[in-house]
């Protein structure tokens, strides 16, 4: 049985920064593919194209021997959360820009900090709860779309994705007490690929050869990102490294402008700014 390792916050932060960059590249690929395939099929393909690379990583790092020493119930929970998280996020970026989806998804660090009280026994002060509340109000502000609609379904999907991600991140911290990081990545990708594939099967669309390079890039960046984000949450407390996911907004804005000529709105900048400020305040309090 593995025992909890000593936290290494600097290494955890570096792993998170690299993971964010890789996931943003993966998201850009997925947004391109939403024009041709459904959210559940893209979710399955994202896992299946990453799977061979994960296996290579396991073999070269001698982690294969640990695969069967797993807490299956928690791995299954992570897989369910992963399928909902990815499919909801794919739906979100089908209707929103990457930067809009990321701004809503920034609720995840706030949710992680809030849930760490119950699941991890971490202490959250009254001032931190205030910051979480302000950040969530900004999220509610961003759920209101332009026009006469009462709710943006794309923004709501991004929020659902953030909630699933936050629960999954907490689960990684629990799993890391007994399971190897290779187990977590391998079984997550395997179960998501098979589970989402089964759900997508009735509406499966034949893959065009023109999209193979996008799928390969999506798989490569997703595999690298999955490895490093698992390592990040293993190496450092969730409340320390989660705020560094905000660097995704820089990547999202860059991809939006370069690939789709989409420029940020004032409401995006205001909402994202408030959410980021709340998250960074939480991080500063944690460091104290």
TIDRENTOR-51756 format. One record per residue: chain; x, y negated, z of N, C-alpha, C in turn; residue in one letter. Coordinates in pm, whole numbers, m for minus. Layout:
BEGIN
  selum    n_c1    n_c2    n_c3   ca_c1   ca_c2   ca_c3    c_c1    c_c2    c_c3  fipa
      A       X       Y       Z       X       Y       Z       X       Y       Z     A
...
***
This chain:
BEGIN
  selum    n_c1    n_c2    n_c3   ca_c1   ca_c2   ca_c3    c_c1    c_c2    c_c3  fipa
      A      85     120       0       0       0       0      88    m125       0     X
      A      48    m226     m83     124    m351     m86      82    m438      31     X
      A     175    m516      81     146    m608     190     154    m751     138     X
      A      85    m846     202      86    m983     156     228   m1038     146     X
      A     260   m1098      35     392   m1157      18     394   m1297      78     X
      A     514   m1346     109     528   m1482     159     492   m1579      46     X
      A     410   m1679      79     368   m1776     m23     489   m1849     m82     X
      A     487   m1868    m212     591   m1942    m284     523   m2049    m369     X
      A     485   m2164    m309     403   m2263    m377     466   m2322    m504     X
      A     598   m2344    m504     661   m2402    m623     649   m2309    m743     X
      A     679   m2182    m723     665   m2085    m831     519   m2070    m872     X
      A     429   m2074    m776     288   m2065    m807     240   m2180    m894     X
      A     288   m2301    m864     251   m2420    m942     304   m2410   m1085     X
      A     429   m2367   m1100     487   m2352   m1234     411   m2248   m1316     X
      A     374   m2139   m1251     295   m2036   m1320     160   m2093   m1363     X
      A      98   m2174   m1278     m31   m2233   m1312     m19   m2328   m1431     X
      A      85   m2410   m1434     104   m2504   m1546     120   m2431   m1678     X
      A     199   m2324   m1678     218   m2246   m1800      88   m2177   m1840     X
      A      17   m2123   m1742    m110   m2056   m1771    m211   m2152   m1833     X
      A    m218   m2274   m1781    m313   m2373   m1833    m284   m2404   m1980     X
      A    m157   m2425   m2013    m121   m2453   m2152    m160   m2340   m2245     X
      A    m137   m2217   m2202    m172   m2100   m2283    m323   m2087   m2299     X
      A    m396   m2106   m2192    m541   m2093   m2200    m604   m2202   m2287     X
      A    m545   m2321   m2287    m597   m2428   m2374    m577   m2393   m2521     X
      A    m463   m2334   m2553    m442   m2288   m2691    m542   m2179   m2726     X
      A    m568   m2088   m2633    m667   m1982   m2654    m806   m2043   m2675     X
      A    m841   m2142   m2594    m973   m2205   m2606    m991   m2274   m2741     X
      A    m884   m2335   m2790    m892   m2399   m2922    m920   m2294   m3030     X
      A    m858   m2179   m3019    m885   m2069   m3113   m1030   m2023   m3101     X
      A   m1078   m2009   m2979   m1215   m1963   m2959   m1316   m2062   m3015     X
      A   m1289   m2191   m2997   m1381   m2293   m3051   m1388   m2283   m3203     X
      A   m1276   m2258   m3267   m1277   m2239   m3412   m1360   m2117   m3451     X
      A   m1352   m2012   m3372   m1421   m1887   m3405   m1571   m1892   m3376     X
      A   m1617   m1990   m3295   m1760   m1998   m3263   m1846   m2027   m3386     X
      A   m1784   m2074   m3494   m1858   m2099   m3617   m1897   m1969   m3688     X
      A   m1834   m1858   m3649   m1852   m1733   m3722   m1899   m1617   m3635     X
      A   m1876   m1622   m3504   m1908   m1508   m3417   m1979   m1558   m3291     X
      A   m2055   m1467   m3228   m2128   m1501   m3107   m2038   m1505   m2983     X
      A   m2083   m1571   m2875   m2003   m1582   m2752   m1960   m1448   m2693     X
      A   m2050   m1349   m2690   m2015   m1222   m2630   m1912   m1147   m2714     X
      A   m1924   m1156   m2848   m1826   m1089   m2934   m1689   m1155   m2920     X
      A   m1685   m1286   m2911   m1558   m1356   m2893   m1496   m1319   m2758     X
      A   m1580   m1305   m2655   m1532   m1263   m2524   m1465   m1126   m2532     X
      A   m1529   m1033   m2602   m1471    m900   m2618   m1342    m904   m2698     X
      A   m1342    m978   m2808   m1223    m987   m2894   m1107   m1053   m2821     X
      A   m1139   m1151   m2737   m1033   m1218   m2660    m959   m1117   m2572     X
      A   m1034   m1026   m2510    m973    m925   m2424    m904    m816   m2505     X
      A    m969    m769   m2611    m914    m657   m2688    m786    m695   m2761     X
      A    m777    m818   m2811    m655    m859   m2881    m542    m889   m2782     X
      A    m575    m916   m2656    m472    m936   m2555    m425    m804   m2496     X
      A    m509    m702   m2503    m485    m574   m2435    m351    m510   m2472     X
      A    m315    m496   m2601    m185    m434   m2633     m67    m509   m2573     X
      A     m75    m641   m2568      34    m720   m2512      45    m699   m2361     X
      A     m71    m683   m2296     m71    m654   m2153      m4    m519   m2126     X
      A     m34    m419   m2210      25    m286   m2195     177    m293   m2210     X
      A     225    m368   m2309     369    m385   m2329     432    m446   m2206     X
      A     367    m547   m2150     417    m612   m2027     424    m513   m1911     X
      A     321    m430   m1897     319    m332   m1789     432    m230   m1804     X
      A     453    m184   m1927     556     m82   m1950     695    m139   m1928     X
      A     721    m259   m1980     856    m318   m1970     890    m362   m1829     X
      A     789    m385   m1746     814    m426   m1607     790    m312   m1508     X
      A     769    m192   m1560     753     m72   m1478     636     m83   m1380     X
      A     524    m137   m1428     406    m153   m1343     298     m48   m1371     X
      A     321      37   m1471     220     135   m1509     188     230   m1393     X
      A     289     264   m1314     271     362   m1207     171     318   m1101     X
      A     141     187   m1096      49     137    m994     m96     133   m1039     X
      A    m124     164   m1166    m256     137   m1222    m370     208   m1150     X
      A    m346     328   m1105    m455     404   m1043    m472     375    m894     X
      A    m378     299    m838    m388     260    m697    m462     126    m689     X
      A    m592     131    m707    m671      10    m723    m796      13    m635     X
      A    m843    m107    m601    m971    m122    m531   m1078    m143    m638     X
      A   m1139     m34    m681   m1222     m35    m801   m1342    m129    m788     X
      A   m1400    m140    m672   m1519    m224    m656   m1486    m370    m686     X
      A   m1371    m416    m637   m1333    m555    m661   m1292    m577    m807     X
      A   m1228    m477    m868   m1193    m490   m1010   m1320    m497   m1096     X
      A   m1420    m419   m1060   m1546    m422   m1135   m1614    m558   m1116     X
      A   m1610    m611    m994   m1668    m743    m969   m1598    m849   m1053     X
      A   m1465    m844   m1057   m1390    m941   m1138   m1425    m928   m1286     X
      A   m1447    m805   m1333   m1481    m785   m1474   m1616    m847   m1507     X
      A   m1715    m826   m1419   m1847    m886   m1440   m1836   m1037   m1441     X
      A   m1763   m1090   m1344   m1742   m1235   m1338   m1670   m1284   m1462     X
      A   m1571   m1207   m1508   m1494   m1246   m1626   m1579   m1251   m1752     X
      A   m1668   m1153   m1768   m1755   m1150   m1886   m1849   m1271   m1885     X
      A   m1911   m1297   m1770   m2001   m1412   m1761   m1923   m1542   m1780     X
      A   m1807   m1553   m1716   m1726   m1673   m1725   m1686   m1705   m1869     X
      A   m1631   m1605   m1940   m1582   m1628   m2074   m1695   m1654   m2173     X
      A   m1801   m1574   m2166   m1911   m1593   m2260   m1980   m1727   m2238     X
      A   m1995   m1767   m2112   m2056   m1898   m2083   m1966   m2011   m2132     X
      A   m1835   m1996   m2115   m1745   m2101   m2160   m1741   m2109   m2313     X
      A   m1746   m1993   m2380   m1750   m1994   m2527   m1877   m2065   m2575     X
      A   m1989   m2038   m2509   m2112   m2109   m2545   m2096   m2258   m2522     X
      A   m2030   m2297   m2413   m2011   m2439   m2383   m1930   m2509   m2491     X
      A   m1818   m2448   m2533   m1734   m2516   m2633   m1793   m2506   m2773     X
      A   m1894   m2423   m2789   m1965   m2418   m2917   m2046   m2547   m2937     X
      A   m2090   m2607   m2826   m2175   m2727   m2834   m2106   m2854   m2783     X
      A   m1998   m2837   m2706   m1927   m2951   m2648   m1785   m2959   m2704     X
      A   m1722   m3073   m2688   m1578   m3082   m2716   m1503   m3008   m2606     X
      A   m1376   m2974   m2634   m1296   m2907   m2532   m1283   m2994   m2408     X
      A   m1258   m3123   m2427   m1238   m3211   m2312   m1365   m3226   m2229     X
      A   m1483   m3228   m2292   m1610   m3232   m2217   m1626   m3105   m2135     X
      A   m1599   m2990   m2197   m1612   m2863   m2126   m1513   m2854   m2011     X
      A   m1391   m2901   m2032   m1290   m2898   m1927   m1330   m2987   m1810     X
      A   m1388   m3104   m1840   m1425   m3195   m1733   m1527   m3131   m1640     X
      A   m1625   m3058   m1696   m1721   m2986   m1613   m1651   m2872   m1539     X
      A   m1563   m2802   m1610   m1494   m2687   m1552   m1404   m2730   m1436     X
      A   m1370   m2858   m1430   m1287   m2908   m1321   m1356   m2896   m1185     X
      A   m1482   m2859   m1184   m1548   m2831   m1057   m1489   m2708    m990     X
      A   m1420   m2623   m1066   m1368   m2498   m1011   m1277   m2517    m889     X
      A   m1177   m2608    m894   m1093   m2626    m774   m1172   m2671    m652     X
      A   m1276   m2754    m674   m1360   m2796    m562   m1434   m2675    m504     X
      A   m1487   m2591    m593   m1560   m2472    m549   m1466   m2373    m479     X
      A   m1344   m2360    m531   m1247   m2270    m468   m1217   m2314    m325     X
      A   m1194   m2444    m307   m1165   m2495    m174   m1283   m2472     m80     X
      A   m1405   m2498    m130   m1524   m2479     m46   m1540   m2332      m8     X
      A   m1525   m2243    m104   m1548   m2100     m77   m1434   m2035       1     X
      A   m1315   m2099       1   m1203   m2042      75   m1230   m2038     225     X
      A   m1324   m2123     271   m1360   m2123     413   m1422   m1989     453     X
      A   m1515   m1941     371   m1586   m1817     405   m1509   m1692     366     X
      A   m1445   m1695     250   m1382   m1573     198   m1239   m1554     247     X
      A   m1164   m1662     269   m1024   m1651     305    m993   m1701     445     X
      A   m1093   m1761     511   m1071   m1810     646    m987   m1936     652     X
      A    m974   m2008     539    m895   m2132     538    m978   m2245     598     X
      A    m909   m2344     659    m976   m2454     727    m993   m2572     632     X
      A   m1115   m2626     625   m1145   m2744     544   m1200   m2852     635     X
      A   m1137   m2970     633   m1176   m3078     721   m1298   m3153     668     X
      A   m1358   m3237     755   m1476   m3315     717   m1445   m3404     597     X
      A   m1328   m3469     596   m1293   m3557     484   m1282   m3479     354     X
      A   m1236   m3356     364   m1226   m3272     244   m1364   m3235     192     X
      A   m1457   m3207     285   m1595   m3180     242   m1654   m3302     172     X
      A   m1618   m3421     220   m1665   m3544     154   m1613   m3553      11     X
      A   m1486   m3520      m9   m1428   m3522    m143   m1494   m3420    m234     X
      A   m1525   m3302    m178   m1594   m3199    m256   m1731   m3249    m298     X
      A   m1803   m3315    m205   m1936   m3367    m236   m1933   m3473    m345     X
      A   m1835   m3564    m338   m1823   m3669    m440   m1792   m3607    m576     X
      A   m1702   m3510    m576   m1667   m3445    m702   m1786   m3374    m765     X
      A   m1867   m3308    m683   m1983   m3237    m736   m2090   m3335    m785     X
      A   m2101   m3452    m723   m2192   m3554    m775   m2149   m3599    m914     X
      A   m2017   m3609    m935   m1966   m3644   m1068   m2000   m3535   m1169     X
      A   m1994   m3410   m1125   m2033   m3299   m1213   m2179   m3312   m1253     X
      A   m2267   m3343   m1155   m2408   m3361   m1185   m2429   m3476   m1283     X
      A   m2351   m3582   m1270   m2357   m3694   m1364   m2325   m3649   m1506     X
      A   m2229   m3558   m1518   m2186   m3513   m1650   m2279   m3406   m1708     X
      A   m2367   m3350   m1627   m2464   m3254   m1679   m2574   m3322   m1760     X
      A   m2590   m3451   m1743   m2693   m3525   m1818   m2641   m3559   m1956     X
      A   m2706   m3509   m2061   m2660   m3536   m2197   m2708   m3670   m2250     X
      A   m2663   m3706   m2367   m2716   m3825   m2434   m2856   m3793   m2487     X
      A   m2942   m3895   m2498   m3074   m3872   m2556   m3178   m3844   m2449     X
      A   m3285   m3773   m2490   m3400   m3753   m2403   m3399   m3619   m2328     X
      A   m3297   m3536   m2351   m3291   m3407   m2284   m3272   m3424   m2133     X
      A   m3330   m3332   m2057   m3314   m3336   m1912   m3182   m3274   m1868     X
      A   m3130   m3182   m1949   m3010   m3110   m1909   m2935   m3062   m2033     X
      A   m2804   m3076   m2030   m2722   m3024   m2138   m2693   m2877   m2111     X
      A   m2742   m2788   m2197   m2720   m2645   m2177   m2572   m2610   m2188     X
      A   m2501   m2679   m2276   m2358   m2655   m2289   m2284   m2691   m2161     X
      A   m2320   m2805   m2101   m2257   m2847   m1976   m2293   m2752   m1862     X
      A   m2419   m2706   m1859   m2459   m2610   m1756   m2382   m2479   m1771     X
      A   m2360   m2435   m1895   m2281   m2314   m1919   m2139   m2331   m1868     X
      A   m2080   m2451   m1888   m1946   m2477   m1839   m1942   m2471   m1686     X
      A   m2048   m2519   m1620   m2054   m2515   m1474   m2067   m2370   m1424     X
      A   m2149   m2290   m1492   m2160   m2148   m1458   m2025   m2079   m1473     X
      A   m1954   m2113   m1580   m1821   m2057   m1602   m1725   m2095   m1490     X
      A   m1732   m2220   m1446   m1646   m2266   m1337   m1676   m2192   m1207     X
      A   m1804   m2168   m1179   m1843   m2096   m1058   m1789   m1954   m1059     X
      A   m1803   m1886   m1174   m1751   m1749   m1186   m1600   m1746   m1172     X
      A   m1534   m1846   m1229   m1388   m1853   m1219   m1345   m1872   m1074     X
      A   m1415   m1958   m1001   m1379   m1985    m862   m1392   m1858    m777     X
      A   m1501   m1784    m796   m1520   m1660    m720   m1411   m1559    m757     X
      A   m1379   m1552    m887   m1275   m1460    m933   m1139   m1496    m873     X
      A   m1109   m1626    m864    m982   m1669    m807    m971   m1630    m660     X
      A   m1081   m1643    m587   m1082   m1600    m447   m1060   m1449    m439     X
      A   m1120   m1375    m531   m1106   m1230    m534    m961   m1189    m557     X
      A    m889   m1264    m642    m747   m1235    m667    m668   m1243    m538     X
      A    m697   m1344    m457    m626   m1358    m329    m652   m1239    m238     X
      A    m775   m1189    m239    m808   m1072    m158    m742    m947    m215     X
      A    m750    m929    m346    m691    m812    m411    m539    m807    m397     X
      A    m475    m924    m392    m329    m927    m387    m273    m867    m259     X
      A    m359    m846    m160    m314    m786     m34    m289    m636     m50     X
      A    m350    m575    m153    m336    m430    m170    m296    m389    m310     X
      A    m327    m471    m411    m309    m430    m551    m196    m506    m618     X
      A    m126    m435    m708     m23    m497    m790     m86    m593    m890     X
      A     m14    m702    m926     m68    m798   m1021     m95    m735   m1157     X
      A     m15    m633   m1194     m38    m564   m1320    m173    m495   m1322     X
      A    m213    m438   m1208    m345    m375   m1198    m455    m475   m1228     X
      A    m443    m593   m1168    m548    m694   m1182    m564    m738   m1326     X
      A    m452    m761   m1395    m459    m807   m1534    m509    m695   m1625     X
      A    m452    m574   m1610    m488    m463   m1699    m635    m426   m1689     X
      A    m683    m407   m1567    m821    m364   m1553    m920    m474   m1589     X
      A    m882    m598   m1566    m970    m709   m1606    m987    m711   m1758     X
      A    m875    m704   m1832    m881    m707   m1978    m952    m584   m2033     X
      A    m925    m468   m1975    m987    m344   m2022   m1138    m348   m2003     X
      A   m1180    m384   m1883   m1324    m384   m1853   m1398    m493   m1928     X
      A   m1337    m611   m1945   m1402    m718   m2021   m1414    m678   m2168     X
      A   m1307    m622   m2225   m1310    m582   m2365   m1420    m480   m2392     X
      A   m1429    m378   m2307   m1528    m273   m2327   m1669    m320   m2290     X
      A   m1680    m389   m2177   m1812    m434   m2131   m1875    m536   m2224     X
      A   m1798    m639   m2259   m1851    m742   m2350   m1874    m684   m2488     X
      A   m1787    m589   m2530   m1805    m526   m2660   m1936    m448   m2667     X
      A   m1969    m377   m2559   m2095    m302   m2554   m2215    m396   m2560     X
      A   m2207    m509   m2490   m2316    m606   m2491   m2329    m676   m2626     X
      A   m2216    m695   m2695   m2217    m763   m2825   m2250    m670   m2941     X
      A   m2245    m540   m2917   m2258    m441   m3026   m2383    m459   m3113     X
      A   m2501    m483   m3055   m2621    m496   m3140   m2611    m609   m3242     X
      A   m2538    m716   m3211   m2527    m831   m3301   m2385    m850   m3354     X
      A   m2307    m742   m3353   m2166    m751   m3393   m2153    m793   m3539     X
      A   m2063    m888   m3565   m2037    m937   m3701   m1901    m885   m3746     X
      A   m1895    m834   m3868   m1767    m783   m3921   m1663    m893   m3921     X
      A   m1541    m858   m3880   m1433    m956   m3868   m1372    m983   m4005     X
      A   m1362   m1110   m4040   m1302   m1149   m4167   m1149   m1147   m4155     X
      A   m1082   m1103   m4261    m935   m1101   m4261    m877   m1241   m4248     X
      A    m954   m1342   m4288    m907   m1481   m4277    m893   m1526   m4132     X
      A    m958   m1453   m4042    m957   m1494   m3901    m860   m1413   m3817     X
      A    m788   m1320   m3878    m700   m1233   m3800    m589   m1311   m3731     X
      A    m536   m1412   m3798    m428   m1490   m3736    m480   m1568   m3615     X
      A    m604   m1618   m3622    m664   m1687   m3508    m686   m1590   m3393     X
      A    m732   m1470   m3424    m755   m1369   m3322    m624   m1326   m3257     X
      A    m520   m1311   m3338    m389   m1272   m3285    m334   m1381   m3193     X
      A    m347   m1508   m3235    m300   m1619   m3153    m382   m1628   m3025     X
      A    m513   m1606   m3036    m600   m1606   m2918    m558   m1497   m2820     X
      A    m529   m1378   m2873    m487   m1268   m2787    m354   m1293   m2721     X
      A    m257   m1346   m2797    m124   m1373   m2742    m129   m1478   m2632     X
      A    m192   m1591   m2662    m198   m1698   m2562    m282   m1656   m2442     X
      A    m390   m1581   m2467    m472   m1534   m2356    m400   m1435   m2266     X
      A    m320   m1346   m2328    m246   m1248   m2249    m141   m1317   m2162     X
      A     m67   m1409   m2221      35   m1482   m2144     m30   m1562   m2032     X
      A    m141   m1629   m2065    m212   m1707   m1964    m264   m1622   m1850     X
      A    m318   m1504   m1884    m374   m1416   m1781    m267   m1366   m1685     X
      A    m151   m1332   m1740     m41   m1286   m1656       2   m1394   m1558     X
      A      19   m1515   m1610      73   m1622   m1526     m30   m1679   m1428     X
      A    m158   m1677   m1464    m255   m1729   m1368    m276   m1628   m1255     X
      A    m265   m1499   m1286    m272   m1398   m1181    m153   m1412   m1086     X
      A     m35   m1434   m1143      84   m1454   m1062      71   m1581    m977     X
      A      11   m1687   m1036      m2   m1813    m964     m84   m1796    m837     X
      A    m201   m1729    m848    m287   m1711    m731    m230   m1607    m635     X
      A    m139   m1523    m683     m72   m1428    m594      37   m1496    m514     X
      A     105   m1593    m575     222   m1654    m514     190   m1770    m419     X
      A      74   m1831    m435      45   m1952    m356    m103   m1957    m320     X
      A    m137   m2029    m211    m277   m2044    m172    m358   m2110    m283     X
      A    m482   m2068    m297    m568   m2118    m403    m583   m2270    m396     X
      A    m596   m2324    m276    m618   m2468    m261    m495   m2550    m298     X
      A    m377   m2489    m306    m254   m2560    m343    m238   m2569    m494     X
      A    m261   m2458    m563    m231   m2456    m707    m349   m2493    m795     X
      A    m472   m2477    m745    m589   m2502    m829    m593   m2642    m891     X
      A    m558   m2751    m817    m564   m2884    m878    m475   m2901   m1002     X
      A    m374   m2820   m1019    m285   m2835   m1135    m352   m2789   m1264     X
      A    m469   m2733   m1252    m546   m2702   m1371    m595   m2828   m1443     X
      A    m587   m2942   m1375    m631   m3066   m1437    m547   m3106   m1558     X
      A    m429   m3048   m1570    m349   m3075   m1689    m419   m3024   m1816     X
      A    m522   m2942   m1799    m598   m2894   m1915    m663   m3009   m1991     X
      A    m699   m3118   m1921    m764   m3229   m1989    m673   m3292   m2093     X
      A    m544   m3301   m2063    m448   m3356   m2159    m445   m3269   m2284     X
      A    m437   m3136   m2262    m438   m3044   m2376    m569   m3053   m2453     X
      A    m680   m3059   m2379    m811   m3064   m2444    m829   m3188   m2529     X
      A    m789   m3303   m2476    m798   m3427   m2553    m711   m3420   m2678     X
      A    m592   m3362   m2664    m503   m3350   m2778    m560   m3262   m2887     X
      A    m613   m3145   m2850    m673   m3055   m2948    m797   m3118   m3012     X
      A    m880   m3186   m2931   m1001   m3249   m2985    m966   m3352   m3092     X
      A    m865   m3433   m3065    m828   m3539   m3159    m759   m3481   m3282     X
      A    m665   m3388   m3262    m587   m3336   m3374    m668   m3242   m3464     X
      A    m750   m3156   m3405    m819   m3054   m3484    m958   m3095   m3530     X
      A   m1030   m3171   m3447   m1170   m3201   m3480   m1200   m3351   m3484     X
      A   m1099   m3435   m3465   m1117   m3580   m3468   m1227   m3625   m3372     X
      A   m1229   m3564   m3255   m1325   m3600   m3151   m1253   m3683   m3044     X
      A   m1308   m3801   m3016   m1245   m3890   m2919   m1329   m3896   m2791     X
      A   m1265   m3913   m2675   m1338   m3909   m2547   m1433   m4026   m2530     X
      A   m1549   m4000   m2468   m1645   m4105   m2437   m1611   m4167   m2301     X
      A   m1670   m4281   m2274   m1647   m4347   m2145   m1701   m4262   m2030     X
      A   m1818   m4200   m2050   m1875   m4116   m1944   m1785   m3998   m1912     X
      A   m1720   m3942   m2015   m1626   m3832   m1993   m1510   m3879   m1906     X
      A   m1452   m3993   m1940   m1337   m4042   m1867   m1372   m4076   m1722     X
      A   m1492   m4135   m1701   m1534   m4168   m1565   m1559   m4042   m1483     X
      A   m1640   m3951   m1540   m1672   m3828   m1468   m1549   m3744   m1438     X
      A   m1464   m3726   m1539   m1343   m3647   m1520   m1250   m3713   m1419     X
      A   m1243   m3847   m1424   m1157   m3919   m1331   m1199   m3900   m1186     X
      A   m1330   m3905   m1160   m1381   m3887   m1024   m1356   m3744    m976     X
      A   m1383   m3646   m1064   m1363   m3506   m1026   m1215   m3479    m998     X
      A   m1127   m3531   m1084    m984   m3511   m1065    m937   m3579    m938     X
      A    m986   m3700    m911    m945   m3771    m789    m987   m3692    m666     X
      A   m1107   m3633    m669   m1153   m3552    m556   m1064   m3431    m536     X
      A   m1030   m3365    m647    m944   m3247    m637    m805   m3281    m588     X
      A    m750   m3391    m637    m615   m3430    m595    m612   m3474    m449     X
      A    m723   m3532    m404    m731   m3568    m261    m728   m3440    m176     X
      A    m803   m3339    m220    m802   m3212    m149    m661   m3154    m143     X
      A    m592   m3162    m256    m455   m3110    m262    m365   m3186    m166     X
      A    m378   m3321    m163    m294   m3402     m74    m319   m3366      72     X
      A    m446   m3347     107    m479   m3309     245    m422   m3172     281     X
      A    m427   m3080     185    m373   m2947     209    m222   m2952     231     X
      A    m153   m3037     154      m8   m3048     167      30   m3105     303     X
      A     m53   m3192     358     m26   m3248     492     m36   m3141     600     X
***
